[in-house]
Amino acid sequence: MQHDLFDFCRGVAPLTPRLARWMIRELSDAESLGKRLDVHGSPLHLHAPAQMRRNIAAFTDVAKTRNIAMDMFYACKANKCRMYLDEAIAAGIGVDVASSNELNAAIEAGFSGSRIAITATSKPEMMLRRAAEVGATIIAGSPEELRRVADFASRASAESLNITIRISGFAFSNQRHDSRFGIDISQVMFAAKTVRVSGLHFHLDGTSIEDRVAAIHQTILLAKSLRQAGHPIAYIDIGGGAPVQYLESESDWIAFHHKLDIQLDRQWCDDEIKPIIFPNRTYGRTKMGRNFVQTDRNYPTWQADSSSVWLAKIFDSGGIADSFRSNGLRLRMQPGRSLLEMCGITVARVISCSPDKAGDTFVTLEMNQTNCKTTSVDFAVDPILVPHDKNNRPPATTGYLAGNYCAEDDLITPRRMRFDRGVQAGDILAFPNTAGYQMHFMESRGHQFDLPENIAIRPTSDELG
């Protein structure tokens, strides 16, 4: 698709985003986008909820073509908007909730108990009582929690609770899977003696196909043992973690890390390699021996596989599809980020541009870093500058995107940007593909700022990703 959206802002080490056609249309109309900000304030989250239905279909088609019985649960912690619950309901899938408020929102949206899975780390008795009333699945993640659930069931005469055990401690080819969540796989048989278990669940960080195949095989063996002990194991839940393809090019991702490592190694003082991140930031990378490695969580915005191809590769590896069919097991999964791929944009106005003594410019936006932030070290995608005036532009510059908190470290991203056609107050910066976790997961009302509004737009079917 031909457009000039990347002409005004790029990373000094570019990370070119993938864009849906509806995003290009919205960002190509500066006047309309400016009016939206006039009405709703800055920053603003734009949503295309219809995209979610297409993302759901991509997953379900993979299961259907392999004759796998699959139940999908949207991990609604990824975005707080009710519109996505409505899309999930319309598509016939369930919802994964992680708090009492999310549980109540799911019930109010119309989800039946059989379509609600509760993965909350903390499950107070009021939540257990509500889950028992509607028949939701309770996923127990520790021996103590399993004992609490069993005690509640006996006191509340709720022996028919739908209980799933979360597992950890898998043996992988190069390491053991350790997590603070889940019951060690070697202890599950003992822990399950006090309850009736309907299913098994795990969640793995990262997107490794090999690790998920190994975990599924080990979980199926455990399911067989639990069935022999009298537990009606009906499904295995592989959680979330399906990859999202944020970037157009793997070469961008490789070049970015190459230049970053050179900068961190203090070898960038020449004309070939310029600073690409803010001084004294590491992007979560640490030198070990002669190489830099990622030691803090950073979502890999380049992914080789789409989420549906990733799921297909899991089914087609190591006889996984045959194992599900031959053992009469349903597959459950709880995607969040991947169901929201191409569903949202966050936009904000530039309110000032201030040069620093190094020759860069601090571009302050009418937003703060919590309006587009996850628990990762950064969202590694180039923003898009939508100019207030394309013709009357200031000189080209480089610089950093700063937030409106009164804090030195309130940078929207530590990455250094290149503004080849200048940047000025009144311009708009847009951050594409932010619906999955970026919008709401870490948002804060510091300085008593209002939280951004969320508005839905209705693209045509050919504008969806």
C-alpha positions as a LaTeX table, in Angstrom:
\begin{tabular}{lrrr}
\hline
Residue & $x$ (\AA) & $y$ (\AA) & $z$ (\AA) \\
\hline
Met1 & 0.00 & 0.00 & 0.00 \\
Gln2 & 1.40 & 3.38 & $-1.04$ \\
His3 & 1.20 & 6.17 & 1.53 \\
Asp4 & 3.45 & 8.86 & 3.00 \\
Leu5 & 2.73 & 8.12 & 6.66 \\
Phe6 & 6.37 & 7.27 & 7.38 \\
Asp7 & 7.77 & 10.47 & 5.83 \\
Phe8 & 7.59 & 12.57 & 8.98 \\
Cys9 & 8.86 & 10.30 & 11.79 \\
Arg10 & 11.08 & 7.23 & 11.89 \\
Gly11 & 13.27 & 5.69 & 14.51 \\
Val12 & 16.98 & 6.45 & 14.05 \\
Ala13 & 17.04 & 2.66 & 13.94 \\
Pro14 & 13.66 & 2.17 & 12.19 \\
Leu15 & 11.07 & $-0.35$ & 13.33 \\
Thr16 & 8.44 & $-0.06$ & 10.61 \\
Pro17 & 4.96 & $-1.06$ & 11.82 \\
Arg18 & 2.44 & $-3.22$ & 10.02 \\
Leu19 & $-0.74$ & $-1.25$ & 9.37 \\
Ala20 & $-4.26$ & $-2.30$ & 8.52 \\
Arg21 & $-6.02$ & $-0.32$ & 5.77 \\
Trp22 & $-8.39$ & 1.23 & 8.31 \\
Met23 & $-5.37$ & 2.60 & 10.19 \\
Ile24 & $-3.95$ & 4.14 & 7.02 \\
Arg25 & $-7.30$ & 5.77 & 6.26 \\
Glu26 & $-7.63$ & 7.23 & 9.77 \\
Leu27 & $-4.06$ & 8.49 & 9.88 \\
Ser28 & $-4.18$ & 9.97 & 6.39 \\
Asp29 & $-6.90$ & 12.44 & 7.39 \\
Ala30 & $-5.24$ & 14.96 & 9.69 \\
Glu31 & $-8.31$ & 17.21 & 9.83 \\
Ser32 & $-10.65$ & 14.43 & 10.93 \\
Leu33 & $-8.14$ & 13.10 & 13.46 \\
Gly34 & $-7.65$ & 16.59 & 14.88 \\
Lys35 & $-11.41$ & 17.00 & 15.30 \\
Arg36 & $-11.58$ & 13.70 & 17.17 \\
Leu37 & $-8.96$ & 14.98 & 19.60 \\
Asp38 & $-10.84$ & 18.29 & 19.95 \\
Val39 & $-13.97$ & 16.41 & 20.98 \\
His40 & $-12.53$ & 13.56 & 23.03 \\
Gly41 & $-9.23$ & 14.94 & 24.32 \\
Ser42 & $-5.63$ & 13.78 & 24.05 \\
Pro43 & $-4.56$ & 11.04 & 24.25 \\
Leu44 & $-7.32$ & 9.05 & 22.59 \\
His45 & $-7.71$ & 5.34 & 21.87 \\
Leu46 & $-9.33$ & 4.38 & 18.55 \\
His47 & $-10.76$ & 0.88 & 18.20 \\
Ala48 & $-11.92$ & $-1.24$ & 15.27 \\
Pro49 & $-13.74$ & $-4.03$ & 17.16 \\
Ala50 & $-14.82$ & $-5.81$ & 13.98 \\
Gln51 & $-11.18$ & $-6.81$ & 13.47 \\
Met52 & $-11.44$ & $-9.06$ & 16.52 \\
Arg53 & $-13.98$ & $-11.31$ & 14.79 \\
Arg54 & $-11.54$ & $-11.87$ & 11.93 \\
Asn55 & $-8.77$ & $-12.74$ & 14.40 \\
Ile56 & $-11.02$ & $-15.24$ & 16.17 \\
Ala57 & $-11.90$ & $-16.90$ & 12.86 \\
Ala58 & $-8.22$ & $-17.33$ & 12.00 \\
Phe59 & $-7.76$ & $-19.45$ & 15.15 \\
Thr60 & $-10.96$ & $-21.47$ & 14.86 \\
Asp61 & $-10.31$ & $-22.32$ & 11.21 \\
Val62 & $-7.01$ & $-23.95$ & 12.20 \\
Ala63 & $-8.79$ & $-26.24$ & 14.69 \\
Lys64 & $-11.67$ & $-27.04$ & 12.33 \\
Thr65 & $-9.41$ & $-28.15$ & 9.50 \\
Arg66 & $-7.75$ & $-30.64$ & 11.90 \\
Asn67 & $-10.98$ & $-31.84$ & 13.47 \\
Ile68 & $-9.92$ & $-30.57$ & 16.89 \\
Ala69 & $-12.64$ & $-29.64$ & 19.38 \\
Met70 & $-11.55$ & $-26.20$ & 20.60 \\
Asp71 & $-12.94$ & $-23.69$ & 23.08 \\
Met72 & $-11.48$ & $-20.20$ & 23.03 \\
Phe73 & $-11.59$ & $-17.75$ & 25.93 \\
Tyr74 & $-10.73$ & $-14.10$ & 25.30 \\
Ala75 & $-8.26$ & $-12.88$ & 27.96 \\
Cys76 & $-10.04$ & $-9.60$ & 28.65 \\
Lys77 & $-7.23$ & $-8.30$ & 30.89 \\
Ala78 & $-5.62$ & $-7.25$ & 27.61 \\
Asn79 & $-8.15$ & $-4.43$ & 27.08 \\
Lys80 & $-10.89$ & $-3.11$ & 29.37 \\
Cys81 & $-13.37$ & $-2.04$ & 26.67 \\
Arg82 & $-16.80$ & $-3.65$ & 26.73 \\
Met83 & $-16.91$ & $-3.60$ & 22.93 \\
Tyr84 & $-14.51$ & $-6.56$ & 22.80 \\
Leu85 & $-16.64$ & $-8.59$ & 25.21 \\
Asp86 & $-19.55$ & $-7.97$ & 22.86 \\
Glu87 & $-17.47$ & $-9.16$ & 19.89 \\
Ala88 & $-16.45$ & $-12.30$ & 21.78 \\
Ile89 & $-20.09$ & $-13.03$ & 22.66 \\
Ala90 & $-21.14$ & $-12.55$ & 19.03 \\
Ala91 & $-18.36$ & $-14.85$ & 17.84 \\
Gly92 & $-19.45$ & $-17.59$ & 20.24 \\
Ile93 & $-16.27$ & $-17.77$ & 22.32 \\
Gly94 & $-15.74$ & $-17.47$ & 26.06 \\
Val95 & $-13.89$ & $-15.05$ & 28.30 \\
Asp96 & $-10.95$ & $-15.40$ & 30.70 \\
Val97 & $-11.29$ & $-13.07$ & 33.70 \\
Ala98 & $-8.60$ & $-12.09$ & 36.21 \\
Ser99 & $-10.51$ & $-10.03$ & 38.79 \\
Ser100 & $-13.92$ & $-9.77$ & 40.44 \\
Asn101 & $-14.71$ & $-6.70$ & 38.34 \\
Glu102 & $-13.84$ & $-8.56$ & 35.13 \\
Leu103 & $-16.03$ & $-11.46$ & 36.27 \\
Asn104 & $-18.98$ & $-9.15$ & 36.93 \\
Ala105 & $-18.43$ & $-7.38$ & 33.59 \\
Ala106 & $-18.46$ & $-10.73$ & 31.78 \\
Ile107 & $-21.69$ & $-11.79$ & 33.46 \\
Glu108 & $-23.30$ & $-8.42$ & 32.70 \\
Ala109 & $-22.17$ & $-8.72$ & 29.06 \\
Gly110 & $-24.11$ & $-11.98$ & 28.80 \\
Phe111 & $-21.52$ & $-14.74$ & 29.10 \\
Ser112 & $-22.92$ & $-17.92$ & 30.60 \\
Gly113 & $-20.88$ & $-19.61$ & 33.32 \\
Ser114 & $-19.71$ & $-22.37$ & 30.98 \\
Arg115 & $-18.05$ & $-19.66$ & 28.88 \\
Ile116 & $-16.18$ & $-18.00$ & 31.76 \\
Ala117 & $-12.73$ & $-19.11$ & 33.00 \\
Ile118 & $-11.29$ & $-17.45$ & 36.11 \\
Thr119 & $-7.49$ & $-17.12$ & 36.14 \\
Ala120 & $-7.29$ & $-14.42$ & 38.83 \\
Thr121 & $-4.16$ & $-14.69$ & 40.97 \\
Ser122 & $-6.26$ & $-13.72$ & 43.99 \\
Lys123 & $-9.69$ & $-15.35$ & 44.30 \\
Pro124 & $-11.51$ & $-14.02$ & 47.37 \\
Glu125 & $-14.52$ & $-15.93$ & 48.68 \\
Met126 & $-16.96$ & $-13.49$ & 47.08 \\
Met127 & $-15.47$ & $-14.37$ & 43.69 \\
Leu128 & $-15.69$ & $-18.10$ & 44.40 \\
Arg129 & $-19.30$ & $-17.69$ & 45.47 \\
Arg130 & $-20.16$ & $-15.81$ & 42.29 \\
Ala131 & $-18.32$ & $-18.41$ & 40.19 \\
Ala132 & $-20.28$ & $-21.20$ & 41.87 \\
Glu133 & $-23.57$ & $-19.36$ & 41.24 \\
Val134 & $-23.01$ & $-19.12$ & 37.49 \\
Gly135 & $-20.97$ & $-22.30$ & 36.97 \\
Ala136 & $-17.72$ & $-20.65$ & 35.85 \\
Thr137 & $-14.43$ & $-22.56$ & 35.60 \\
Ile138 & $-12.06$ & $-21.87$ & 38.49 \\
Ile139 & $-8.40$ & $-22.28$ & 37.56 \\
Ala140 & $-6.45$ & $-23.02$ & 40.76 \\
Gly141 & $-2.79$ & $-22.02$ & 40.61 \\
Ser142 & $-1.29$ & $-23.29$ & 43.87 \\
Pro143 & $-1.76$ & $-26.09$ & 46.43 \\
Glu144 & $-3.02$ & $-23.57$ & 48.97 \\
Glu145 & $-5.55$ & $-22.13$ & 46.54 \\
Leu146 & $-6.74$ & $-25.63$ & 45.67 \\
Arg147 & $-7.27$ & $-26.31$ & 49.39 \\
Arg148 & $-9.22$ & $-23.04$ & 49.73 \\
Val149 & $-11.41$ & $-23.97$ & 46.78 \\
Ala150 & $-12.03$ & $-27.43$ & 48.24 \\
Asp151 & $-12.88$ & $-25.91$ & 51.63 \\
Phe152 & $-15.25$ & $-23.43$ & 50.01 \\
Ala153 & $-16.94$ & $-26.20$ & 48.02 \\
Ser154 & $-17.58$ & $-28.25$ & 51.16 \\
Arg155 & $-18.90$ & $-25.27$ & 53.17 \\
Ala156 & $-21.02$ & $-23.88$ & 50.36 \\
Ser157 & $-22.37$ & $-27.26$ & 49.23 \\
Ala158 & $-20.86$ & $-26.54$ & 45.83 \\
Glu159 & $-19.35$ & $-29.94$ & 45.13 \\
Ser160 & $-20.02$ & $-29.56$ & 41.41 \\
Leu161 & $-17.57$ & $-26.67$ & 40.98 \\
Asn162 & $-15.80$ & $-26.78$ & 37.63 \\
Ile163 & $-12.15$ & $-26.87$ & 38.79 \\
Thr164 & $-9.09$ & $-26.74$ & 36.58 \\
Ile165 & $-5.54$ & $-27.07$ & 37.90 \\
Arg166 & $-2.78$ & $-24.85$ & 36.59 \\
Ile167 & 0.49 & $-26.74$ & 36.07 \\
Ser168 & 4.11 & $-25.67$ & 36.12 \\
Gly169 & 7.47 & $-27.45$ & 36.36 \\
Phe170 & 7.59 & $-28.93$ & 32.86 \\
Ala171 & 10.82 & $-30.52$ & 31.63 \\
Phe172 & 12.00 & $-28.82$ & 28.45 \\
Ser173 & 14.98 & $-29.68$ & 26.27 \\
Asn174 & 17.19 & $-26.90$ & 27.62 \\
Gln175 & 15.63 & $-25.99$ & 30.96 \\
Arg176 & 12.91 & $-26.63$ & 33.48 \\
His177 & 9.77 & $-24.49$ & 33.39 \\
Asp178 & 9.68 & $-22.68$ & 36.72 \\
Ser179 & 6.96 & $-20.22$ & 37.59 \\
Arg180 & 5.41 & $-18.71$ & 40.68 \\
Phe181 & 2.06 & $-19.68$ & 39.18 \\
Gly182 & 0.89 & $-23.27$ & 39.05 \\
Ile183 & 1.32 & $-26.56$ & 40.87 \\
Asp184 & 4.43 & $-28.54$ & 40.02 \\
Ile185 & 3.48 & $-31.28$ & 37.58 \\
Ser186 & 4.99 & $-33.90$ & 39.90 \\
Gln187 & 2.66 & $-32.82$ & 42.73 \\
Val188 & $-0.64$ & $-32.56$ & 40.87 \\
Met189 & $-1.84$ & $-36.12$ & 41.55 \\
Phe190 & $-1.40$ & $-35.62$ & 45.29 \\
Ala191 & $-2.90$ & $-32.12$ & 45.29 \\
Ala192 & $-5.98$ & $-33.29$ & 43.36 \\
Lys193 & $-7.06$ & $-35.79$ & 46.02 \\
Thr194 & $-9.38$ & $-33.30$ & 47.72 \\
Val195 & $-11.25$ & $-32.03$ & 44.64 \\
Arg196 & $-12.90$ & $-33.14$ & 41.42 \\
Val197 & $-10.78$ & $-31.88$ & 38.52 \\
Ser198 & $-12.37$ & $-31.20$ & 35.12 \\
Gly199 & $-9.33$ & $-29.95$ & 33.21 \\
Leu200 & $-5.68$ & $-28.96$ & 33.21 \\
His201 & $-4.21$ & $-25.57$ & 32.34 \\
Phe202 & $-0.78$ & $-24.07$ & 31.76 \\
His203 & 0.60 & $-20.78$ & 30.51 \\
Leu204 & 4.10 & $-20.28$ & 29.15 \\
Asp205 & 5.87 & $-16.96$ & 28.64 \\
Gly206 & 7.29 & $-16.44$ & 25.19 \\
Thr207 & 6.09 & $-18.03$ & 21.97 \\
Ser208 & 8.22 & $-21.20$ & 21.75 \\
Ile209 & 6.42 & $-23.89$ & 19.76 \\
Glu210 & 8.84 & $-26.58$ & 20.95 \\
Asp211 & 8.14 & $-25.82$ & 24.61 \\
Arg212 & 4.38 & $-25.87$ & 24.11 \\
Val213 & 4.50 & $-29.19$ & 22.31 \\
Ala214 & 6.56 & $-30.65$ & 25.18 \\
Ala215 & 4.17 & $-29.19$ & 27.77 \\
Ile216 & 1.12 & $-30.57$ & 25.96 \\
His217 & 2.62 & $-34.07$ & 25.80 \\
Gln218 & 3.41 & $-34.00$ & 29.52 \\
Thr219 & $-0.04$ & $-32.64$ & 30.34 \\
Ile220 & $-1.80$ & $-35.34$ & 28.31 \\
Leu221 & 0.11 & $-38.02$ & 30.23 \\
Leu222 & $-1.01$ & $-36.40$ & 33.49 \\
Ala223 & $-4.59$ & $-36.21$ & 32.21 \\
Lys224 & $-4.56$ & $-39.98$ & 31.60 \\
Ser225 & $-3.35$ & $-40.62$ & 35.15 \\
Leu226 & $-5.98$ & $-38.33$ & 36.63 \\
Arg227 & $-8.70$ & $-40.03$ & 34.62 \\
Gln228 & $-7.59$ & $-43.39$ & 36.01 \\
Ala229 & $-7.93$ & $-41.87$ & 39.48 \\
Gly230 & $-11.53$ & $-40.91$ & 38.73 \\
His231 & $-11.21$ & $-37.30$ & 37.58 \\
Pro232 & $-13.34$ & $-36.42$ & 34.51 \\
Ile233 & $-10.59$ & $-34.58$ & 32.62 \\
Ala234 & $-12.29$ & $-33.15$ & 29.53 \\
Tyr235 & $-9.84$ & $-30.54$ & 28.25 \\
Ile236 & $-6.33$ & $-29.17$ & 28.26 \\
Asp237 & $-5.99$ & $-25.40$ & 28.35 \\
Ile238 & $-2.77$ & $-24.05$ & 26.81 \\
Gly239 & $-3.33$ & $-20.46$ & 27.96 \\
Gly240 & $-2.23$ & $-17.57$ & 25.76 \\
Gly241 & 1.02 & $-16.29$ & 24.31 \\
Ala242 & 0.23 & $-16.53$ & 20.60 \\
Pro243 & 2.56 & $-14.21$ & 18.67 \\
Val244 & 1.56 & $-10.86$ & 17.21 \\
Gln245 & 3.34 & $-9.53$ & 14.13 \\
Tyr246 & 3.86 & $-5.84$ & 14.83 \\
Leu247 & 6.69 & $-5.17$ & 12.35 \\
Glu248 & 6.94 & $-5.31$ & 8.57 \\
Ser249 & 10.53 & $-6.53$ & 8.46 \\
Glu250 & 12.80 & $-8.89$ & 10.37 \\
Ser251 & 15.76 & $-6.90$ & 9.09 \\
Asp252 & 14.56 & $-3.87$ & 11.10 \\
Trp253 & 14.51 & $-5.97$ & 14.27 \\
Ile254 & 17.98 & $-7.39$ & 13.67 \\
Ala255 & 19.51 & $-4.02$ & 12.74 \\
Phe256 & 17.93 & $-2.32$ & 15.75 \\
His257 & 19.51 & $-4.77$ & 18.19 \\
His258 & 22.84 & $-4.67$ & 16.37 \\
Lys259 & 23.02 & $-0.89$ & 16.65 \\
Leu260 & 21.72 & $-0.96$ & 20.20 \\
Asp261 & 24.41 & $-3.38$ & 21.32 \\
Ile262 & 27.10 & $-1.25$ & 19.70 \\
Gln263 & 25.77 & 1.82 & 21.53 \\
Leu264 & 25.64 & $-0.01$ & 24.85 \\
Asp265 & 29.21 & $-1.15$ & 24.27 \\
Arg266 & 30.18 & 2.55 & 23.85 \\
Gln267 & 31.49 & 2.08 & 20.32 \\
Trp268 & 29.00 & 4.33 & 18.57 \\
Cys269 & 31.04 & 7.54 & 18.32 \\
Asp270 & 31.43 & 7.53 & 14.56 \\
Asp271 & 29.43 & 8.58 & 11.51 \\
Glu272 & 28.11 & 5.09 & 10.86 \\
Ile273 & 26.41 & 4.39 & 14.18 \\
Lys274 & 24.38 & 7.12 & 15.89 \\
Pro275 & 22.76 & 6.86 & 19.35 \\
Ile276 & 19.43 & 5.10 & 18.97 \\
Ile277 & 18.17 & 5.24 & 22.56 \\
Phe278 & 18.25 & 7.76 & 25.38 \\
Pro279 & 21.54 & 7.97 & 27.34 \\
Asn280 & 21.89 & 5.54 & 30.25 \\
Arg281 & 18.98 & 3.40 & 29.06 \\
Thr282 & 19.74 & $-0.25$ & 28.29 \\
Tyr283 & 16.49 & $-1.48$ & 26.79 \\
Gly284 & 16.75 & $-4.39$ & 29.20 \\
Arg285 & 19.96 & $-5.71$ & 27.68 \\
Thr286 & 23.02 & $-6.86$ & 29.64 \\
Lys287 & 26.47 & $-7.86$ & 28.43 \\
Met288 & 27.38 & $-11.44$ & 29.28 \\
Gly289 & 30.81 & $-12.42$ & 28.09 \\
Arg290 & 31.27 & $-10.89$ & 24.65 \\
Asn291 & 27.58 & $-10.63$ & 23.75 \\
Phe292 & 24.52 & $-8.71$ & 24.91 \\
Val293 & 21.43 & $-10.65$ & 25.95 \\
Gln294 & 17.90 & $-9.59$ & 26.83 \\
Thr295 & 17.64 & $-9.82$ & 30.62 \\
Asp296 & 14.48 & $-7.72$ & 31.11 \\
Arg297 & 11.21 & $-8.61$ & 29.46 \\
Asn298 & 10.84 & $-7.07$ & 26.00 \\
Tyr299 & 8.09 & $-8.25$ & 23.70 \\
Pro300 & 9.65 & $-9.29$ & 20.36 \\
Thr301 & 7.64 & $-7.11$ & 18.01 \\
Trp302 & 9.07 & $-9.02$ & 15.05 \\
Gln303 & 7.51 & $-12.49$ & 14.80 \\
Ala304 & 8.05 & $-14.88$ & 11.92 \\
Asp305 & 4.65 & $-16.56$ & 12.29 \\
Ser306 & 1.15 & $-15.19$ & 12.51 \\
Ser307 & $-0.87$ & $-16.43$ & 15.47 \\
Ser308 & $-2.85$ & $-18.87$ & 13.32 \\
Val309 & 0.26 & $-20.31$ & 11.66 \\
Trp310 & 1.81 & $-20.66$ & 15.13 \\
Leu311 & $-1.20$ & $-22.65$ & 16.36 \\
Ala312 & $-1.14$ & $-24.82$ & 13.23 \\
Lys313 & 2.53 & $-25.64$ & 13.83 \\
Ile314 & 1.73 & $-26.73$ & 17.39 \\
Phe315 & $-1.04$ & $-29.04$ & 16.18 \\
Asp316 & 1.18 & $-30.45$ & 13.44 \\
Ser317 & 4.20 & $-31.13$ & 15.68 \\
Gly318 & 4.84 & $-34.36$ & 17.53 \\
Gly319 & 1.43 & $-35.87$ & 16.86 \\
Ile320 & $-0.35$ & $-33.25$ & 19.00 \\
Ala321 & $-3.53$ & $-33.18$ & 16.89 \\
Asp322 & $-3.75$ & $-36.99$ & 16.94 \\
Ser323 & $-3.23$ & $-37.02$ & 20.72 \\
Phe324 & $-6.14$ & $-34.65$ & 21.31 \\
Arg325 & $-8.43$ & $-36.67$ & 19.06 \\
Ser326 & $-7.41$ & $-40.14$ & 20.26 \\
Asn327 & $-7.73$ & $-39.18$ & 23.93 \\
Gly328 & $-11.06$ & $-37.44$ & 23.48 \\
Leu329 & $-9.69$ & $-34.17$ & 24.83 \\
Arg330 & $-10.85$ & $-30.70$ & 23.95 \\
Leu331 & $-8.32$ & $-27.92$ & 23.51 \\
Arg332 & $-8.86$ & $-24.69$ & 25.40 \\
Met333 & $-6.83$ & $-21.55$ & 24.88 \\
Gln334 & $-6.94$ & $-18.00$ & 26.25 \\
Pro335 & $-5.54$ & $-15.52$ & 23.72 \\
Gly336 & $-5.62$ & $-11.84$ & 24.57 \\
Arg337 & $-3.07$ & $-9.80$ & 22.65 \\
Ser338 & $-3.45$ & $-11.88$ & 19.49 \\
Leu339 & $-7.25$ & $-11.45$ & 19.38 \\
Leu340 & $-6.68$ & $-7.68$ & 19.47 \\
Glu341 & $-4.10$ & $-7.57$ & 16.70 \\
Met342 & $-4.78$ & $-4.62$ & 14.35 \\
Cys343 & $-7.71$ & $-3.53$ & 16.55 \\
Gly344 & $-6.45$ & $-0.23$ & 17.94 \\
Ile345 & $-4.45$ & 2.99 & 17.67 \\
Thr346 & $-3.44$ & 5.46 & 20.38 \\
Val347 & $-3.12$ & 9.09 & 19.26 \\
Ala348 & $-1.88$ & 12.21 & 21.08 \\
Arg349 & $-1.08$ & 15.83 & 20.29 \\
Val350 & 2.35 & 17.41 & 20.38 \\
Ile351 & 2.21 & 20.29 & 22.88 \\
Ser352 & 5.81 & 21.56 & 22.78 \\
Cys353 & 9.22 & 20.98 & 21.23 \\
Ser354 & 12.31 & 21.92 & 23.25 \\
Pro355 & 15.92 & 21.60 & 22.00 \\
Asp356 & 18.49 & 20.13 & 24.37 \\
Lys357 & 22.19 & 20.93 & 24.57 \\
Ala358 & 23.12 & 17.80 & 22.60 \\
Gly359 & 21.23 & 19.06 & 19.56 \\
Asp360 & 18.23 & 16.78 & 19.95 \\
Thr361 & 14.64 & 17.86 & 20.61 \\
Phe362 & 12.32 & 16.84 & 23.42 \\
Val363 & 8.91 & 16.42 & 21.80 \\
Thr364 & 6.37 & 16.62 & 24.64 \\
Leu365 & 3.03 & 14.95 & 24.00 \\
Glu366 & $-0.29$ & 15.45 & 25.67 \\
Met367 & $-0.07$ & 11.97 & 27.19 \\
Asn368 & 2.23 & 10.08 & 29.54 \\
Gln369 & 4.08 & 6.81 & 29.32 \\
Thr370 & 1.35 & 4.85 & 31.15 \\
Asn371 & $-1.09$ & 5.56 & 28.30 \\
Cys372 & 0.90 & 3.24 & 26.02 \\
Lys373 & 2.83 & 0.86 & 28.26 \\
Thr374 & 3.01 & $-2.76$ & 29.33 \\
Thr375 & 5.21 & $-4.61$ & 31.80 \\
Ser376 & 7.81 & $-4.93$ & 29.04 \\
Val377 & 10.68 & $-2.43$ & 28.78 \\
Asp378 & 9.14 & $-0.77$ & 25.72 \\
Phe379 & 6.74 & $-1.10$ & 22.84 \\
Ala380 & 9.28 & $-1.35$ & 20.01 \\
Val381 & 7.33 & 0.06 & 17.04 \\
Asp382 & 7.82 & 3.38 & 15.23 \\
Pro383 & 5.05 & 5.91 & 15.86 \\
Ile384 & 3.51 & 7.83 & 12.97 \\
Leu385 & 3.53 & 11.61 & 12.83 \\
Val386 & 0.39 & 13.14 & 11.36 \\
Pro387 & 1.33 & 16.76 & 10.54 \\
His388 & $-0.92$ & 19.66 & 11.51 \\
Asp389 & 0.38 & 21.48 & 8.44 \\
Lys390 & 2.26 & 19.59 & 5.70 \\
Asn391 & 3.55 & 22.71 & 3.98 \\
Asn392 & 4.88 & 24.96 & 6.72 \\
Arg393 & 7.35 & 22.70 & 8.44 \\
Pro394 & 10.22 & 23.47 & 10.81 \\
Pro395 & 13.75 & 22.17 & 10.13 \\
Ala396 & 14.54 & 18.48 & 10.34 \\
Thr397 & 15.63 & 17.27 & 13.77 \\
Thr398 & 16.13 & 14.21 & 15.92 \\
Gly399 & 14.88 & 13.69 & 19.43 \\
Tyr400 & 12.79 & 11.90 & 22.00 \\
Leu401 & 9.08 & 11.62 & 22.77 \\
Ala402 & 8.37 & 12.86 & 26.29 \\
Gly403 & 5.21 & 12.64 & 28.39 \\
Asn404 & 3.39 & 15.27 & 30.42 \\
Tyr405 & 4.28 & 13.95 & 33.86 \\
Cys406 & 6.59 & 16.14 & 35.95 \\
Ala407 & 9.23 & 13.42 & 35.96 \\
Glu408 & 12.58 & 13.24 & 34.19 \\
Asp409 & 12.02 & 9.63 & 33.15 \\
Asp410 & 8.56 & 10.11 & 31.63 \\
Leu411 & 9.55 & 9.14 & 28.10 \\
Ile412 & 6.89 & 7.60 & 25.90 \\
Thr413 & 9.74 & 5.53 & 24.46 \\
Pro414 & 13.49 & 5.74 & 25.12 \\
Arg415 & 14.11 & 5.31 & 21.39 \\
Arg416 & 15.60 & 8.26 & 19.47 \\
Met417 & 13.42 & 9.45 & 16.61 \\
Arg418 & 14.23 & 11.18 & 13.32 \\
Phe419 & 11.87 & 13.94 & 12.14 \\
Asp420 & 13.01 & 14.51 & 8.56 \\
Arg421 & 10.30 & 17.10 & 7.90 \\
Gly422 & 10.38 & 18.62 & 11.35 \\
Val423 & 7.98 & 18.40 & 14.28 \\
Gln424 & 5.94 & 21.15 & 15.94 \\
Ala425 & 3.15 & 21.81 & 18.40 \\
Gly426 & $-0.20$ & 20.77 & 16.94 \\
Asp427 & 1.17 & 17.73 & 15.13 \\
Ile428 & $-0.27$ & 14.36 & 16.14 \\
Leu429 & 1.70 & 11.25 & 17.05 \\
Ala430 & $-0.04$ & 7.92 & 16.51 \\
Phe431 & 1.02 & 4.59 & 17.99 \\
Pro432 & $-0.35$ & 1.72 & 15.89 \\
Asn433 & $-1.63$ & $-1.65$ & 17.06 \\
Thr434 & $-1.92$ & $-0.80$ & 20.77 \\
Ala435 & $-5.22$ & $-2.52$ & 21.66 \\
Gly436 & $-3.49$ & $-5.56$ & 23.18 \\
Tyr437 & $-2.15$ & $-4.51$ & 26.62 \\
Gln438 & $-0.58$ & $-1.18$ & 25.54 \\
Met439 & $-3.68$ & 0.92 & 26.14 \\
His440 & $-4.92$ & $-0.02$ & 29.57 \\
Phe441 & $-2.69$ & $-2.47$ & 31.38 \\
Met442 & $-0.47$ & 0.10 & 33.14 \\
Glu443 & $-2.53$ & 3.29 & 32.77 \\
Ser444 & $-2.43$ & 5.75 & 35.67 \\
Arg445 & $-4.22$ & 8.92 & 36.76 \\
Gly446 & $-1.09$ & 10.64 & 38.05 \\
His447 & $-1.48$ & 14.46 & 38.31 \\
Gln448 & $-5.25$ & 13.69 & 38.27 \\
Phe449 & $-5.20$ & 13.53 & 34.48 \\
Asp450 & $-8.31$ & 11.94 & 33.02 \\
Leu451 & $-7.82$ & 8.52 & 31.51 \\
Pro452 & $-8.04$ & 8.50 & 27.70 \\
Glu453 & $-11.41$ & 7.98 & 26.09 \\
Asn454 & $-12.05$ & 4.92 & 23.94 \\
Ile455 & $-14.07$ & 5.32 & 20.76 \\
Ala456 & $-15.08$ & 2.72 & 18.20 \\
Ile457 & $-14.92$ & 3.15 & 14.45 \\
Arg458 & $-16.50$ & 0.92 & 11.83 \\
Pro459 & $-14.15$ & 0.03 & 8.97 \\
Thr460 & $-15.41$ & $-1.68$ & 5.84 \\
Ser461 & $-14.54$ & $-5.36$ & 5.56 \\
Asp462 & $-11.77$ & $-4.70$ & 3.03 \\
Glu463 & $-10.09$ & $-2.25$ & 5.44 \\
Leu464 & $-9.55$ & $-4.88$ & 8.12 \\
Gly465 & $-6.17$ & $-6.55$ & 8.60 \\
\hline
\end{tabular}
